[in-house]
Amino acid sequence: MSAEYLATVRPDRRQSLVAVPRALDTGQRSGTPGAIDAVVNHLQHVLPAVESLMASAGHLAEWGVDLAGRLMAGQRLLAAGNGGSAAEAQHLTAELVGRFDGDREPFSAISLHAESSSVTAIANDYGYENMFARQVQGHGRAGDILLLLSTSGSSPNLLRAVEAARKIGVTSWALTGPGPNPLADLCDDHVAVDARSANAQEGHLIALHAICRAFDAEVARCRRTEGGS
């Protein structure tokens, strides 16, 4: 836990953060000390992910504003990932088609892994590495955004998707784990979360919510401006 982070915490809470491992009532828990230490170690490694995102706060805000402008103009977001990153991609599209905090109009956002029949047909006929690229070719239009999530930044099916996006004028963004990595290098823009793989993935969810806050703020600002004109 960094001294810089502790400096931002209220003095009356610093001691409890530093002493987390011994603050647990281990005598009344079924977990062994080894399991407790593993949990505490994991939680403490969340902090580097958050610190990394704080350094990219302006970057995430820019993404939210850019995304809002494009979707309000009729473009769409395509999102993809593998495994847990697929779940996070779908989390983002749900926030945009549904809502995040307050009520607003829905926007076009598609999770490319969620079309199970398309995914299995494409993977069967063209190979797993092309399952996203072919959907980008089918759904993508110039000016759309393709957001790809990967802790490793090396998944072949995501790299192929970026190549397909570039050919048709779709802008590609990546949320990855520590850089440099192939996906970050290939995309038009990226935010790399400098943390262990699982913690980087947790950081990605925080980043997506931060983007949604900037997105909603920009939509609200534009709608107020339109209403006053």
C-alpha positions as CSV (number, residue, x, y, z in Angstrom):
1,M,0.0,0.0,0.0
2,S,1.6,3.2,-1.1
3,A,2.3,6.2,1.1
4,E,0.7,8.4,-1.6
5,Y,-2.5,6.5,-1.3
6,L,-2.5,6.5,2.5
7,A,-2.0,10.3,2.4
8,T,-5.4,10.6,0.8
9,V,-7.2,8.6,3.5
10,R,-8.6,10.1,6.6
11,P,-6.2,9.7,9.6
12,D,-8.8,7.8,11.6
13,R,-9.0,5.1,8.8
14,R,-5.3,4.7,8.0
15,Q,-4.6,2.3,10.9
16,S,-7.4,0.0,10.0
17,L,-6.2,-0.2,6.4
18,V,-2.6,-1.0,7.4
19,A,-3.7,-3.6,9.9
20,V,-6.2,-5.4,7.8
21,P,-4.7,-8.9,8.1
22,R,-4.9,-8.9,11.9
23,A,-8.3,-7.1,12.1
24,L,-10.2,-10.3,11.0
25,D,-11.9,-12.4,13.6
26,T,-10.0,-15.5,12.6
27,G,-11.1,-17.5,15.6
28,Q,-14.7,-17.5,14.4
29,R,-14.0,-18.1,10.7
30,S,-13.7,-21.5,9.0
31,G,-11.0,-20.1,6.7
32,T,-7.4,-21.0,7.4
33,P,-4.8,-18.3,8.0
34,G,-3.4,-19.1,4.5
35,A,-6.8,-18.5,2.9
36,I,-7.2,-15.2,4.9
37,D,-3.8,-14.1,3.8
38,A,-4.6,-14.9,0.2
39,V,-7.8,-12.8,0.4
40,V,-6.0,-9.8,2.0
41,N,-3.2,-10.0,-0.5
42,H,-5.7,-10.0,-3.3
43,L,-7.5,-7.0,-1.9
44,Q,-4.3,-5.1,-1.3
45,H,-3.4,-5.6,-5.0
46,V,-6.6,-3.7,-6.0
47,L,-4.9,-0.5,-5.0
48,P,-2.4,-0.5,-7.9
49,A,-5.3,-0.9,-10.3
50,V,-7.1,2.1,-8.8
51,E,-3.9,4.2,-8.8
52,S,-3.3,3.3,-12.4
53,L,-6.9,4.4,-13.3
54,M,-6.5,7.6,-11.4
55,A,-3.5,8.4,-13.7
56,S,-5.8,7.8,-16.7
57,A,-8.8,9.7,-15.4
58,G,-8.6,12.4,-18.1
59,H,-8.2,9.7,-20.7
60,L,-11.4,7.9,-19.6
61,A,-13.3,11.2,-19.5
62,E,-12.3,11.9,-23.1
63,W,-13.5,8.4,-24.1
64,G,-16.9,9.0,-22.4
65,V,-17.3,12.4,-24.1
66,D,-16.3,11.1,-27.5
67,L,-18.5,8.0,-27.2
68,A,-21.5,10.2,-26.3
69,G,-21.0,12.5,-29.3
70,R,-20.8,9.5,-31.7
71,L,-23.8,7.6,-30.3
72,M,-25.9,10.8,-30.2
73,A,-25.0,11.2,-33.9
74,G,-26.3,7.7,-34.7
75,Q,-23.1,5.7,-34.5
76,R,-22.8,2.6,-32.4
77,L,-20.5,0.9,-30.0
78,L,-19.3,-2.7,-30.6
79,A,-17.7,-4.4,-27.6
80,A,-15.9,-7.7,-27.2
81,G,-13.7,-9.7,-24.9
82,N,-13.1,-13.3,-23.8
83,G,-14.2,-15.0,-20.6
84,G,-14.6,-12.4,-17.8
85,S,-13.8,-9.7,-20.2
86,A,-16.8,-10.7,-22.3
87,A,-19.0,-10.3,-19.3
88,E,-17.6,-6.8,-18.7
89,A,-18.1,-5.9,-22.4
90,Q,-21.7,-7.0,-22.0
91,H,-22.0,-5.0,-18.8
92,L,-21.0,-1.8,-20.7
93,T,-23.5,-2.4,-23.5
94,A,-26.3,-3.0,-21.0
95,E,-25.5,0.3,-19.4
96,L,-25.8,2.1,-22.7
97,V,-28.9,0.4,-24.1
98,G,-30.5,0.5,-20.7
99,R,-29.3,3.2,-18.3
100,F,-26.5,3.9,-15.9
101,D,-27.7,6.2,-13.1
102,G,-30.5,8.4,-14.4
103,D,-33.1,8.0,-17.1
104,R,-32.1,8.9,-20.6
105,E,-32.7,7.6,-24.1
106,P,-31.2,4.3,-25.2
107,F,-28.1,4.1,-27.4
108,S,-26.9,1.5,-29.9
109,A,-24.3,-0.9,-28.3
110,I,-23.7,-4.5,-29.2
111,S,-21.7,-7.2,-27.4
112,L,-20.2,-9.3,-30.1
113,H,-19.8,-12.4,-28.0
114,A,-23.5,-12.4,-26.9
115,E,-24.9,-13.6,-30.3
116,S,-24.5,-17.3,-29.5
117,S,-25.7,-18.7,-32.9
118,S,-23.5,-16.2,-34.8
119,V,-20.5,-16.8,-32.6
120,T,-20.7,-20.6,-32.9
121,A,-21.4,-20.5,-36.6
122,I,-18.5,-18.2,-37.4
123,A,-16.1,-20.1,-35.1
124,N,-17.1,-23.3,-36.7
125,D,-16.9,-22.1,-40.3
126,Y,-14.1,-19.5,-40.1
127,G,-12.2,-20.4,-36.9
128,Y,-12.3,-18.9,-33.4
129,E,-9.8,-16.3,-34.3
130,N,-12.3,-14.7,-36.7
131,M,-15.4,-14.8,-34.6
132,F,-15.2,-11.1,-33.7
133,A,-13.6,-9.8,-37.0
134,R,-16.5,-11.1,-39.1
135,Q,-19.1,-9.5,-36.9
136,V,-17.2,-6.2,-37.0
137,Q,-17.3,-6.5,-40.8
138,G,-21.1,-7.1,-40.7
139,H,-22.1,-4.6,-38.0
140,G,-19.5,-1.9,-38.2
141,R,-19.8,1.4,-40.0
142,A,-17.3,4.2,-40.4
143,G,-17.4,6.3,-37.3
144,D,-18.4,3.5,-34.9
145,I,-16.3,2.5,-32.0
146,L,-14.9,-0.9,-31.2
147,L,-14.0,-1.4,-27.6
148,L,-12.0,-4.5,-26.7
149,L,-11.2,-5.7,-23.2
150,S,-8.3,-8.0,-22.5
151,T,-6.0,-8.4,-19.5
152,S,-3.3,-10.1,-21.6
153,G,-3.7,-7.9,-24.6
154,S,-2.7,-10.8,-26.9
155,S,-5.9,-12.6,-27.8
156,P,-5.8,-13.4,-31.6
157,N,-9.6,-13.0,-32.0
158,L,-9.3,-9.4,-30.7
159,L,-6.3,-8.6,-32.8
160,R,-8.2,-9.8,-35.9
161,A,-11.2,-7.6,-34.9
162,V,-9.0,-4.5,-34.8
163,E,-7.6,-5.3,-38.3
164,A,-11.2,-5.7,-39.6
165,A,-12.2,-2.4,-37.9
166,R,-9.3,-0.5,-39.5
167,K,-10.3,-1.5,-43.0
168,I,-13.8,-0.1,-42.6
169,G,-13.1,3.1,-40.6
170,V,-14.2,1.9,-37.2
171,T,-12.2,3.5,-34.3
172,S,-10.7,0.9,-32.0
173,W,-10.1,1.3,-28.3
174,A,-8.6,-1.2,-25.9
175,L,-8.7,-1.7,-22.1
176,T,-5.8,-4.0,-21.2
177,G,-3.6,-5.1,-18.4
178,P,0.0,-3.9,-18.1
179,G,1.6,-2.5,-21.3
180,P,3.1,-2.7,-23.7
181,N,1.1,-5.5,-25.3
182,P,0.0,-6.3,-28.9
183,L,-3.6,-5.1,-28.5
184,A,-2.7,-1.8,-27.0
185,D,-0.1,-1.2,-29.8
186,L,-2.6,-2.1,-32.6
187,C,-5.6,-0.1,-31.5
188,D,-6.2,3.5,-32.2
189,D,-6.2,4.3,-28.4
190,H,-5.9,2.3,-25.2
191,V,-5.8,2.5,-21.4
192,A,-3.6,-0.1,-19.8
193,V,-4.3,-1.0,-16.1
194,D,-0.9,-1.6,-14.4
195,A,-1.9,-4.4,-12.0
196,R,-2.0,-8.2,-11.8
197,S,-4.4,-9.9,-14.2
198,A,-7.4,-10.4,-11.9
199,N,-7.0,-7.0,-10.4
200,A,-6.6,-5.4,-13.8
201,Q,-9.9,-7.0,-14.8
202,E,-11.5,-5.5,-11.7
203,G,-10.0,-2.2,-12.7
204,H,-11.7,-2.6,-16.1
205,L,-15.1,-2.6,-14.5
206,I,-14.2,0.6,-12.6
207,A,-13.0,2.1,-15.8
208,L,-16.3,1.2,-17.6
209,H,-18.3,2.9,-14.9
210,A,-16.1,5.9,-15.1
211,I,-16.7,6.1,-18.8
212,C,-20.4,5.8,-18.2
213,R,-20.4,8.7,-15.8
214,A,-18.6,10.9,-18.3
215,F,-20.9,9.6,-21.1
216,D,-24.1,10.5,-19.1
217,A,-22.7,13.9,-18.1
218,E,-22.0,14.8,-21.7
219,V,-25.4,13.5,-22.9
220,A,-27.1,15.6,-20.2
221,R,-25.0,18.7,-21.1
222,C,-25.9,18.4,-24.8
223,R,-29.6,17.9,-24.1
224,R,-29.6,20.9,-21.9
225,T,-28.0,23.0,-24.6
226,E,-30.5,21.7,-27.2
227,G,-33.4,22.6,-24.9
228,G,-32.1,26.1,-24.4
229,S,-31.5,26.9,-28.0
